[in-house]
Amino acid sequence: MLDKITLTATINATPQKVWAYYTQPEHITKWNFADPSWHCPSAKNDLTVGGTYTARMEAKDGSFGFDFTAIYSEITEGKRFTYGFEDRNITVQLEELGNQTLVTIVFDPETQNPIELQKSGWQAILNNFKKYAEEKTV
């Protein structure tokens, strides 16, 4: 098994806002893509242990798309969750830093794409999230 990949971003927002924007479908569709040529036209999220998270990822030109679907295995409301798909797990953790929130994502890499490509893609999505959460007012 490959070593886990860890990514972070410090968001200029409270953990409550970060949690809401990271987990609510109406927000997920606004930031959940790695490149401006892609979008996330739909998302569903049953944020319960055993619940399903699904986000539709598509190229804007319609040339390619897929559903990212995962099942929650652990949830600490407002602080942390772990979900899995296939034989991989992803943990998202929020840590309050005064008026900011540190978001840490740890995930099992897949074997089809180079590690650097996976890191850069996931970091781009996290950077989109940071921009969205900091610009959008509640």
DSSP file with accessible surface (Angstrom, degrees, kcal/mol):
  #  RESIDUE AA STRUCTURE BP1 BP2  ACC     N-H-->O    O-->H-N    N-H-->O    O-->H-N    TCO  KAPPA ALPHA  PHI   PSI    X-CA   Y-CA   Z-CA
    1    1 A M              0   0  166      0, 0.0     3,-0.1     0, 0.0     2,-0.1   0.000 360.0 360.0 360.0 138.8    0.0    0.0    0.0
    2    2 A L        -     0   0   81    107,-0.2     3,-0.1     1,-0.1     2,-0.0  -0.367 360.0 -91.6 -74.0 154.9    1.2    3.5   -0.8
    3    3 A D        -     0   0  146      1,-0.1    -1,-0.1   105,-0.1   104,-0.0  -0.359  49.4-100.2 -63.4 147.5    1.8    6.1    1.8
    4    4 A K        -     0   0  115    104,-0.1     2,-0.4    -3,-0.1   104,-0.2  -0.290  31.7-128.3 -66.3 152.9   -1.1    8.3    2.6
    5    5 A I  E     -A  107   0A   6    102,-3.1   102,-2.6    -3,-0.1     2,-0.4  -0.885  20.1-160.5-104.8 135.0   -1.2   11.8    1.1
    6    6 A T  E     +A  106   0A  85     -2,-0.4     2,-0.3   100,-0.2   100,-0.2  -0.970  11.2 177.0-120.1 131.0   -1.7   14.8    3.5
    7    7 A L  E     -A  105   0A  12     98,-2.8    98,-2.9    -2,-0.4     2,-0.3  -0.951   5.1-171.8-128.1 150.5   -2.9   18.2    2.3
    8    8 A T  E     +A  104   0A  71     -2,-0.3     2,-0.3    96,-0.2    96,-0.2  -0.962  11.2 179.2-140.4 158.5   -3.7   21.3    4.3
    9    9 A A  E     -A  103   0A   9     94,-1.8    94,-3.1    -2,-0.3     2,-0.6  -0.947  23.5-137.0-153.9 140.6   -5.2   24.8    3.9
   10   10 A T  E     -A  102   0A  51     -2,-0.3     2,-0.4    92,-0.2    92,-0.2  -0.907  24.8-157.8-100.3 119.8   -5.8   27.5    6.4
   11   11 A I  E     -A  101   0A   0     90,-3.3    90,-2.5    -2,-0.6     2,-2.1  -0.845  19.4-133.7-103.3 132.5   -9.2   29.1    5.8
   12   12 A N  S    S+     0   0   88     -2,-0.4     2,-0.3    88,-0.2    88,-0.2  -0.508  79.2  82.0 -82.0  70.3  -10.1   32.6    7.1
   13   13 A A  S    S-     0   0   10     -2,-2.1    -2,-0.2    88,-0.0   121,-0.1  -0.967  86.1 -87.1-164.0 161.1  -13.5   31.4    8.5
   14   14 A T     >  -     0   0   65     -2,-0.3     4,-2.7     1,-0.1     5,-0.2  -0.332  38.7-113.6 -72.0 156.4  -14.8   29.8   11.6
   15   15 A P  H  > S+     0   0   13      0, 0.0     4,-3.0     0, 0.0     5,-0.2   0.870 117.2  58.1 -58.5 -33.6  -14.9   26.0   11.9
   16   16 A Q  H  > S+     0   0  134      2,-0.2     4,-2.1     1,-0.2     5,-0.2   0.925 110.2  41.8 -63.0 -45.3  -18.8   26.2   11.9
   17   17 A K  H  > S+     0   0   35      2,-0.2     4,-2.9     1,-0.2     5,-0.3   0.931 114.9  50.9 -66.7 -44.8  -18.8   27.9    8.5
   18   18 A V  H  X S+     0   0    0     -4,-2.7     4,-2.1     1,-0.2    -2,-0.2   0.933 110.8  49.1 -59.8 -45.7  -16.1   25.7    7.1
   19   19 A W  H  X S+     0   0   16     -4,-3.0     4,-1.8    -5,-0.2     5,-0.2   0.944 113.2  46.8 -58.8 -48.4  -18.0   22.6    8.2
   20   20 A A  H  X S+     0   0   19     -4,-2.1     4,-2.2    -5,-0.2     7,-0.2   0.940 114.8  45.5 -61.2 -47.2  -21.2   23.8    6.6
   21   21 A Y  H  < S+     0   0    9     -4,-2.9    -1,-0.2     1,-0.2    -2,-0.2   0.796 115.0  48.5 -70.4 -26.6  -19.6   24.8    3.4
   22   22 A Y  H  < S+     0   0   16     -4,-2.1    -1,-0.2    -5,-0.3    -2,-0.2   0.769 122.4  30.9 -82.3 -25.2  -17.6   21.6    3.1
   23   23 A T  H  < S+     0   0   11     -4,-1.8    -2,-0.2    -3,-0.2    -3,-0.2   0.622  93.6  91.1-112.6 -16.3  -20.6   19.3    3.8
   24   24 A Q    >X  -     0   0   71     -4,-2.2     4,-2.4    -5,-0.2     3,-2.0  -0.734  68.4-138.8 -89.8 126.3  -23.7   20.9    2.5
   25   25 A P  H 3> S+     0   0   37      0, 0.0     4,-1.9     0, 0.0     5,-0.2   0.821 100.3  61.5 -52.0 -37.3  -24.6   20.0   -1.2
   26   26 A E  H 34 S+     0   0  112      1,-0.2    -5,-0.1     2,-0.2     4,-0.1   0.762 114.7  35.7 -65.8 -20.2  -25.6   23.6   -2.1
   27   27 A H  H X> S+     0   0   23     -3,-2.0     3,-2.0    -7,-0.2     4,-0.7   0.816 108.0  64.0 -94.2 -40.5  -22.0   24.7   -1.3
   28   28 A I  H >X S+     0   0    0     -4,-2.4     4,-2.1     1,-0.3     3,-1.3   0.891  97.7  57.9 -52.1 -41.4  -20.2   21.5   -2.5
   29   29 A T  H 3< S+     0   0   34     -4,-1.9    11,-0.7     1,-0.3    -1,-0.3   0.697 101.3  58.0 -66.4 -15.1  -21.3   22.2   -6.1
   30   30 A K  H <4 S+     0   0  116     -3,-2.0    -1,-0.3    -5,-0.2    -2,-0.2   0.666 123.2  14.8 -89.1 -17.1  -19.7   25.6   -6.0
   31   31 A W  H << S+     0   0    2     -3,-1.3     2,-2.1    -4,-0.7    98,-0.2   0.518  87.7 108.5-133.0 -11.2  -16.1   24.5   -5.2
   32   32 A N     <  +     0   0   12     -4,-2.1     2,-0.3    -5,-0.2    93,-0.1  -0.396  59.2  85.9 -85.1  69.3  -15.7   20.8   -5.8
   33   33 A F        -     0   0   37     -2,-2.1    95,-0.2    92,-0.2     7,-0.1  -0.968  63.4-142.5-159.3 151.2  -13.5   20.7   -9.0
   34   34 A A  S    S+     0   0   43     -2,-0.3    -1,-0.1     1,-0.1    93,-0.0   0.671  84.5  33.1 -90.8 -19.6   -9.8   20.8   -9.6
   35   35 A D  S >  S-     0   0   77      1,-0.1     3,-2.4    90,-0.0    -1,-0.1  -0.989  77.4-120.1-141.8 145.5   -9.8   22.9  -12.8
   36   36 A P  T 3  S+     0   0  100      0, 0.0    -1,-0.1     0, 0.0    24,-0.0   0.703 111.1  66.1 -61.4 -17.1  -12.0   25.7  -14.2
   37   37 A S  T 3  S+     0   0   63     22,-0.1    23,-3.4    23,-0.0    24,-0.4   0.512 100.5  62.7 -81.5  -2.1  -12.8   23.6  -17.2
   38   38 A W  E <   -B   59   0A  63     -3,-2.4     2,-0.3    21,-0.3    21,-0.2  -0.754  62.9-176.3-114.7 165.9  -14.7   21.2  -14.8
   39   39 A H  E     -B   58   0A  59     19,-2.5    19,-2.5    -2,-0.3    -9,-0.1  -0.936  29.5-126.3-152.6 171.9  -17.7   21.6  -12.5
   40   40 A C  E     +     0   0A   2    -11,-0.7    17,-0.2    -2,-0.3    -8,-0.1  -0.845  26.2 179.2-122.8  87.2  -19.7   19.8  -10.0
   41   41 A P  E     +     0   0A  60      0, 0.0     2,-0.3     0, 0.0    -1,-0.1   0.737  65.7  15.4 -68.6 -21.3  -23.3   20.0  -11.2
   42   42 A S  E     +B   56   0A  62     14,-0.6    14,-2.7   -14,-0.1     2,-0.3  -0.998  57.8 179.2-151.9 153.2  -24.8   18.0   -8.4
   43   43 A A  E     -B   55   0A  15     -2,-0.3     2,-0.4    12,-0.2    12,-0.2  -0.985   5.5-169.4-151.1 145.4  -24.0   16.7   -4.9
   44   44 A K  E     -B   54   0A 158     10,-2.9    10,-2.8    -2,-0.3     2,-0.4  -0.990   8.1-173.2-132.7 143.8  -25.9   14.6   -2.3
   45   45 A N  E     -B   53   0A  33     -2,-0.4     2,-1.0     8,-0.2     8,-0.2  -0.881  18.3-177.1-148.0 109.7  -24.7   14.1    1.3
   46   46 A D        -     0   0   84      6,-2.4     2,-2.5    -2,-0.4    26,-0.3  -0.826  21.5-160.9-100.0  87.8  -26.1   11.9    4.0
   47   47 A L        +     0   0   39     -2,-1.0     2,-0.3   -24,-0.1     6,-0.0  -0.405  50.4 105.2 -78.1  67.3  -23.7   12.9    6.7
   48   48 A T  S >  S-     0   0   69     -2,-2.5     3,-3.0    26,-0.0    24,-0.4  -0.965  85.8 -85.1-138.3 153.9  -24.3    9.9    9.0
   49   49 A V  T 3  S+     0   0  100     -2,-0.3    24,-0.2     1,-0.3     3,-0.1  -0.460 124.8  18.4 -60.7 126.3  -22.2    6.9    9.7
   50   50 A G  T 3  S+     0   0   51     22,-3.1    -1,-0.3     1,-0.3    23,-0.1   0.277 102.6 128.1  89.5  -9.1  -23.1    4.5    6.9
   51   51 A G    <   -     0   0    2     -3,-3.0    21,-2.6    -5,-0.1     2,-0.4  -0.330  57.2-116.9 -77.6 162.7  -24.5    7.4    4.9
   52   52 A T  E     - C   0  71A  56     19,-0.2    -6,-2.4    -3,-0.1     2,-0.5  -0.839  16.5-162.1-109.4 137.6  -23.5    8.1    1.3
   53   53 A Y  E     +BC  45  70A   9     17,-2.9    17,-2.5    -2,-0.4     2,-0.4  -0.961  16.6 177.7-110.1 128.8  -21.7   11.1   -0.2
   54   54 A T  E     +BC  44  69A  34    -10,-2.8   -10,-2.9    -2,-0.5     2,-0.4  -0.992   8.1 177.0-136.2 129.1  -22.1   11.6   -4.0
   55   55 A A  E     -BC  43  68A   0     13,-2.4    13,-3.1    -2,-0.4     2,-0.6  -1.000  23.4-138.8-129.4 129.7  -20.7   14.4   -6.1
   56   56 A R  E     -BC  42  67A  64    -14,-2.7   -14,-0.6    -2,-0.4     2,-0.5  -0.784  19.3-166.0 -87.2 122.9  -21.0   14.5   -9.9
   57   57 A M  E     + C   0  66A  17      9,-3.2     9,-2.8    -2,-0.6     2,-0.3  -0.954  15.6 167.3-111.9 128.1  -17.8   15.7  -11.5
   58   58 A E  E     -BC  39  65A  56    -19,-2.5   -19,-2.5    -2,-0.5     7,-0.3  -0.999  40.3-115.7-143.2 145.8  -17.9   16.7  -15.2
   59   59 A A  E >   -B   38   0A   6      5,-3.0     3,-1.9    -2,-0.3   -21,-0.3  -0.571  33.9-127.6 -69.3 137.8  -15.9   18.5  -17.8
   60   60 A K  T 3  S+     0   0  127    -23,-3.4    -1,-0.1     1,-0.3   -22,-0.1   0.803 109.0  58.6 -62.3 -26.9  -17.9   21.6  -18.8
   61   61 A D  T 3  S-     0   0  126    -24,-0.4    -1,-0.3     1,-0.1   -23,-0.1   0.452 113.4-119.1 -82.4   1.3  -17.7   20.6  -22.5
   62   62 A G  S <  S+     0   0   61     -3,-1.9    -2,-0.1     2,-0.2     3,-0.1   0.531  78.1 124.6  78.1   7.3  -19.4   17.3  -21.7
   63   63 A S  S    S+     0   0   88      1,-0.2     2,-0.3    -5,-0.0    -3,-0.1   0.732  77.4   4.8 -75.0 -21.4  -16.5   15.2  -22.8
   64   64 A F        +     0   0  125     -5,-0.2    -5,-3.0     2,-0.0     2,-0.3  -0.987  63.4 160.7-160.0 151.4  -16.1   13.3  -19.6
   65   65 A G  E     -C   58   0A  20     -2,-0.3     2,-0.3    -7,-0.3    -7,-0.3  -0.975   6.7-178.8-167.4 159.3  -17.8   12.9  -16.2
   66   66 A F  E     -C   57   0A  82     -9,-2.8    -9,-3.2    -2,-0.3     2,-0.5  -0.983  28.9-114.3-158.2 158.9  -18.0   10.6  -13.2
   67   67 A D  E     -C   56   0A  92     -2,-0.3     2,-0.7   -11,-0.2   -11,-0.2  -0.890  20.3-151.9 -97.9 125.7  -19.7   10.2   -9.9
   68   68 A F  E     +C   55   0A  31    -13,-3.1   -13,-2.4    -2,-0.5     2,-0.4  -0.904  25.7 177.5 -93.9 114.1  -17.5   10.3   -6.8
   69   69 A T  E     +C   54   0A  61     -2,-0.7     2,-0.3   -15,-0.2   -15,-0.2  -0.982   6.2 166.7-125.8 133.7  -19.3    8.2   -4.2
   70   70 A A  E     -C   53   0A   1    -17,-2.5   -17,-2.9    -2,-0.4     2,-0.4  -0.964  27.7-131.4-142.7 158.5  -18.2    7.3   -0.7
   71   71 A I  E     -CD  52  84A  80     13,-2.6    13,-2.1    -2,-0.3     2,-0.2  -0.944  26.8-121.9-114.6 130.6  -19.6    5.9    2.5
   72   72 A Y  E     + D   0  83A   4    -21,-2.6   -22,-3.1    -2,-0.4    11,-0.3  -0.508  31.9 170.0 -73.0 134.0  -19.0    7.6    5.9
   73   73 A S  E     +     0   0A  68      9,-2.6     2,-0.3     1,-0.4    10,-0.2   0.560  69.1  21.2-114.6 -19.4  -17.4    5.4    8.5
   74   74 A E  E     + D   0  82A  69      8,-1.6     8,-2.5   -26,-0.1    -1,-0.4  -0.977  59.6 177.9-152.2 136.9  -16.6    8.0   11.2
   75   75 A I  E     - D   0  81A  38     -2,-0.3     2,-0.5     6,-0.2     6,-0.2  -0.973  12.7-177.9-143.5 126.3  -18.1   11.5   12.0
   76   76 A T  E >>  - D   0  80A  65      4,-3.4     3,-2.7    -2,-0.4     4,-2.5  -0.948  45.9-116.4-117.2 101.0  -17.3   13.9   14.8
   77   77 A E  T 34 S-     0   0  134     -2,-0.5     4,-0.1     1,-0.3    -2,-0.0  -0.066  90.0  -0.2 -46.6 126.6  -19.8   16.7   14.1
   78   78 A G  T 34 S+     0   0   22      1,-0.1    -1,-0.3   -62,-0.1   -59,-0.2   0.360 133.4  54.4  79.8  -4.6  -18.1   19.9   13.2
   79   79 A K  T <4 S-     0   0  132     -3,-2.7    15,-3.4     1,-0.3     2,-0.3   0.703 106.3  -5.8-128.6 -38.5  -14.6   18.5   13.5
   80   80 A R  E  <  -DE  76  93A  75     -4,-2.5    -4,-3.4    13,-0.2    -1,-0.3  -0.990  44.2-179.7-165.0 146.8  -13.8   15.4   11.5
   81   81 A F  E     -DE  75  92A   3     11,-2.2    11,-2.7    -2,-0.3     2,-0.4  -0.986  10.5-156.4-150.5 155.3  -15.1   12.8    9.2
   82   82 A T  E     +DE  74  91A  10     -8,-2.5    -9,-2.6    -2,-0.3    -8,-1.6  -0.997  16.2 173.3-128.5 133.4  -13.8    9.7    7.4
   83   83 A Y  E     -DE  72  90A   8      7,-2.4     7,-2.9    -2,-0.4     2,-0.3  -0.945  11.2-155.1-135.0 160.8  -15.4    8.2    4.3
   84   84 A G  E     -DE  71  89A  13    -13,-2.1   -13,-2.6    -2,-0.3     2,-0.3  -0.943  12.4-177.0-136.4 157.4  -14.3    5.5    1.9
   85   85 A F  E >   - E   0  88A  32      3,-2.1     3,-2.9    -2,-0.3   -15,-0.1  -0.975  69.4 -20.2-150.6 145.9  -14.7    4.2   -1.6
   86   86 A E  T 3  S-     0   0  170     -2,-0.3    -2,-0.0     1,-0.3   -16,-0.0  -0.325 128.4 -34.9  51.2-124.7  -13.3    1.1   -3.2
   87   87 A D  T 3  S+     0   0  119     -3,-0.1     2,-0.3     2,-0.0    -1,-0.3   0.056 119.5  96.8-111.9  26.2  -10.4    0.2   -0.9
   88   88 A R  E <   -E   85   0A  21     -3,-2.9    -3,-2.1    20,-0.0     2,-0.3  -0.864  53.8-156.5-118.9 150.2   -9.4    3.8   -0.1
   89   89 A N  E     -E   84   0A  70     -2,-0.3    19,-1.9    -5,-0.2     2,-0.4  -0.935   1.7-163.4-124.6 150.4  -10.2    6.2    2.8
   90   90 A I  E     -EF  83 107A   1     -7,-2.9    -7,-2.4    -2,-0.3     2,-0.4  -0.999   4.0-165.9-131.3 131.0  -10.3    9.9    3.1
   91   91 A T  E     -EF  82 106A  25     15,-2.9    15,-2.5    -2,-0.4     2,-0.5  -0.976   0.2-167.2-118.3 131.8  -10.2   11.8    6.4
   92   92 A V  E     -EF  81 105A   0    -11,-2.7   -11,-2.2    -2,-0.4     2,-0.4  -0.982  11.2-176.0-117.0 126.2  -11.1   15.5    6.6
   93   93 A Q  E     -EF  80 104A  74     11,-2.7    11,-2.6    -2,-0.5     2,-0.4  -0.976  12.3-155.9-127.8 139.0  -10.3   17.3    9.9
   94   94 A L  E     - F   0 103A  13    -15,-3.4     2,-0.4    -2,-0.4     9,-0.2  -0.936   8.8-173.2-113.4 136.1  -11.0   20.9   11.0
   95   95 A E  E     - F   0 102A  96      7,-2.0     7,-3.0    -2,-0.4     2,-0.3  -0.993  23.6-126.7-131.5 124.5   -8.9   22.6   13.7
   96   96 A E  E     - F   0 101A 124     -2,-0.4     2,-0.3     5,-0.2     5,-0.2  -0.514  24.3-179.9 -72.0 130.2   -9.8   26.0   15.1
   97   97 A L  E >   - F   0 100A  66      3,-3.3     3,-1.7    -2,-0.3     2,-0.4  -0.691  59.5 -80.7-127.6  74.5   -6.9   28.5   14.9
   98   98 A G  T 3  S-     0   0   56     -2,-0.3    -1,-0.2     1,-0.3     0, 0.0  -0.500 114.8  -6.1  65.9-117.6   -8.4   31.7   16.4
   99   99 A N  T 3  S+     0   0  146     -2,-0.4     2,-0.3    -3,-0.1    -1,-0.3   0.262 131.9  69.3 -90.9   9.8  -10.5   33.3   13.6
  100  100 A Q  E <   - F   0  97A  74     -3,-1.7    -3,-3.3   -88,-0.2     2,-0.4  -0.795  69.5-140.1-122.6 168.4   -9.2   30.7   11.1
  101  101 A T  E     -AF  11  96A   0    -90,-2.5   -90,-3.3    -2,-0.3     2,-0.6  -0.995   9.0-144.5-133.0 126.4   -9.7   27.0   10.5
  102  102 A L  E     -AF  10  95A  36     -7,-3.0    -7,-2.0    -2,-0.4     2,-0.5  -0.802  16.3-160.4 -87.6 122.0   -7.0   24.6    9.5
  103  103 A V  E     -AF   9  94A   0    -94,-3.1   -94,-1.8    -2,-0.6     2,-0.5  -0.930   8.0-172.6-104.1 124.1   -8.4   21.9    7.1
  104  104 A T  E     -AF   8  93A  31    -11,-2.6   -11,-2.7    -2,-0.5     2,-0.5  -0.981   4.0-169.0-118.7 127.8   -6.3   18.8    6.9
  105  105 A I  E     -AF   7  92A   3    -98,-2.9   -98,-2.8    -2,-0.5     2,-0.4  -0.979   3.7-176.5-117.1 126.6   -7.2   16.1    4.3
  106  106 A V  E     +AF   6  91A  40    -15,-2.5   -15,-2.9    -2,-0.5     2,-0.3  -0.994  14.8 166.9-122.6 126.1   -5.4   12.7    4.5
  107  107 A F  E     -AF   5  90A   0   -102,-2.6  -102,-3.1    -2,-0.4   -17,-0.2  -0.979  40.2-112.9-143.2 155.0   -6.2   10.1    1.8
  108  108 A D        -     0   0   10    -19,-1.9  -104,-0.1    -2,-0.3  -105,-0.1  -0.729  42.1-128.7 -79.6 124.8   -5.0    6.8    0.4
  109  109 A P        -     0   0    7      0, 0.0  -107,-0.2     0, 0.0     2,-0.2  -0.328  15.5-125.2 -71.9 158.3   -3.7    7.4   -3.1
  110  110 A E        -     0   0   33      4,-0.1     8,-0.1     3,-0.1     3,-0.0  -0.514  13.0-128.8 -93.9 173.0   -4.9    5.4   -6.0
  111  111 A T  S    S+     0   0  126     -2,-0.2     4,-0.1     1,-0.1    -1,-0.1   0.497  91.7  72.8-104.7  -3.2   -2.4    3.5   -8.3
  112  112 A Q  S    S+     0   0  171      2,-0.1    -1,-0.1     1,-0.0     0, 0.0   0.812  96.8  44.3 -82.9 -30.7   -3.5    4.7  -11.7
  113  113 A N  S    S-     0   0   71      1,-0.1    -3,-0.1    -3,-0.0     5,-0.1  -0.861  95.0 -93.0-117.4 151.0   -2.2    8.2  -11.6
  114  114 A P     >  -     0   0   85      0, 0.0     4,-2.1     0, 0.0     3,-0.3  -0.241  34.7-119.4 -58.7 147.3    1.2    9.6  -10.4
  115  115 A I  H  > S+     0   0   60      1,-0.2     4,-2.9     2,-0.2     5,-0.2   0.897 113.4  54.3 -55.0 -44.4    1.3   10.7   -6.7
  116  116 A E  H  > S+     0   0  128      1,-0.2     4,-2.6     2,-0.2    -1,-0.2   0.882 107.1  50.9 -62.0 -36.9    2.1   14.3   -7.7
  117  117 A L  H  > S+     0   0   96     -3,-0.3     4,-2.4     2,-0.2    -1,-0.2   0.921 111.5  47.8 -65.7 -41.2   -0.9   14.5  -10.0
  118  118 A Q  H  X S+     0   0   10     -4,-2.1     4,-2.6     2,-0.2     5,-0.3   0.935 113.0  48.4 -64.4 -45.4   -3.1   13.3   -7.2
  119  119 A K  H  X S+     0   0   78     -4,-2.9     4,-2.6     1,-0.2     5,-0.2   0.938 113.7  46.0 -59.4 -48.1   -1.6   15.8   -4.8
  120  120 A S  H  X S+     0   0   68     -4,-2.6     4,-2.2    -5,-0.2    -1,-0.2   0.890 113.6  49.0 -67.1 -37.7   -2.0   18.7   -7.2
  121  121 A G  H  X S+     0   0   21     -4,-2.4     4,-1.9     2,-0.2    -2,-0.2   0.946 115.0  42.7 -65.8 -48.7   -5.6   17.8   -8.1
  122  122 A W  H  X S+     0   0   50     -4,-2.6     4,-2.4     1,-0.2    -2,-0.2   0.883 114.3  51.9 -66.1 -37.4   -6.8   17.4   -4.6
  123  123 A Q  H  X S+     0   0   47     -4,-2.6     4,-2.9    -5,-0.3    -1,-0.2   0.901 106.6  54.1 -66.6 -37.1   -4.9   20.5   -3.5
  124  124 A A  H  X S+     0   0   26     -4,-2.2     4,-2.2     2,-0.2    -1,-0.2   0.909 109.2  48.0 -61.8 -41.2   -6.6   22.5   -6.3
  125  125 A I  H  X S+     0   0   26     -4,-1.9     4,-2.3     2,-0.2    -2,-0.2   0.935 112.4  48.8 -63.8 -44.5  -10.0   21.4   -5.1
  126  126 A L  H  X S+     0   0    1     -4,-2.4     4,-2.6     1,-0.2    -2,-0.2   0.906 110.2  51.7 -63.3 -38.0   -9.0   22.4   -1.5
  127  127 A N  H  X S+     0   0   78     -4,-2.9     4,-2.4     2,-0.2    -1,-0.2   0.889 108.2  51.6 -65.4 -38.1   -7.8   25.7   -2.8
  128  128 A N  H  X S+     0   0   45     -4,-2.2     4,-2.6     2,-0.2    -1,-0.2   0.905 109.8  50.5 -61.4 -42.3  -11.1   26.2   -4.6
  129  129 A F  H  X S+     0   0    0     -4,-2.3     4,-3.2     2,-0.2     5,-0.3   0.939 109.0  50.8 -60.7 -47.8  -12.9   25.5   -1.3
  130  130 A K  H  X S+     0   0   58     -4,-2.6     4,-2.3     1,-0.2     5,-0.2   0.945 112.0  47.0 -55.3 -48.9  -10.7   28.0    0.5
  131  131 A K  H  X S+     0   0  123     -4,-2.4     4,-2.0     1,-0.2     5,-0.2   0.929 115.0  46.2 -60.3 -46.7  -11.5   30.7   -2.0
  132  132 A Y  H  X S+     0   0   32     -4,-2.6     4,-2.5     1,-0.2    -2,-0.2   0.939 113.6  47.7 -62.7 -49.0  -15.2   29.9   -1.9
  133  133 A A  H  < S+     0   0    0     -4,-3.2    -1,-0.2     1,-0.2    -2,-0.2   0.855 114.9  46.0 -64.7 -33.5  -15.4   29.8    1.9
  134  134 A E  H  < S+     0   0   66     -4,-2.3    -1,-0.2    -5,-0.3    -2,-0.2   0.827 118.2  41.2 -79.9 -30.1  -13.5   33.0    2.3
  135  135 A E  H  < S+     0   0  133     -4,-2.0     2,-0.3    -5,-0.2    -2,-0.2   0.826  99.6  80.1 -85.3 -33.6  -15.4   35.0   -0.3
  136  136 A K     <  -     0   0   94     -4,-2.5     2,-0.3    -5,-0.2    -4,-0.0  -0.587  69.0-148.2 -81.8 130.8  -19.0   33.7    0.4
  137  137 A T              0   0  116     -2,-0.3    -2,-0.1     1,-0.1    -3,-0.0  -0.719 360.0 360.0 -96.5 150.6  -20.8   35.3    3.3
  138  138 A V              0   0  151     -2,-0.3    -1,-0.1     0, 0.0  -121,-0.0  -0.407 360.0 360.0 -72.3 360.0  -23.3   33.4    5.4
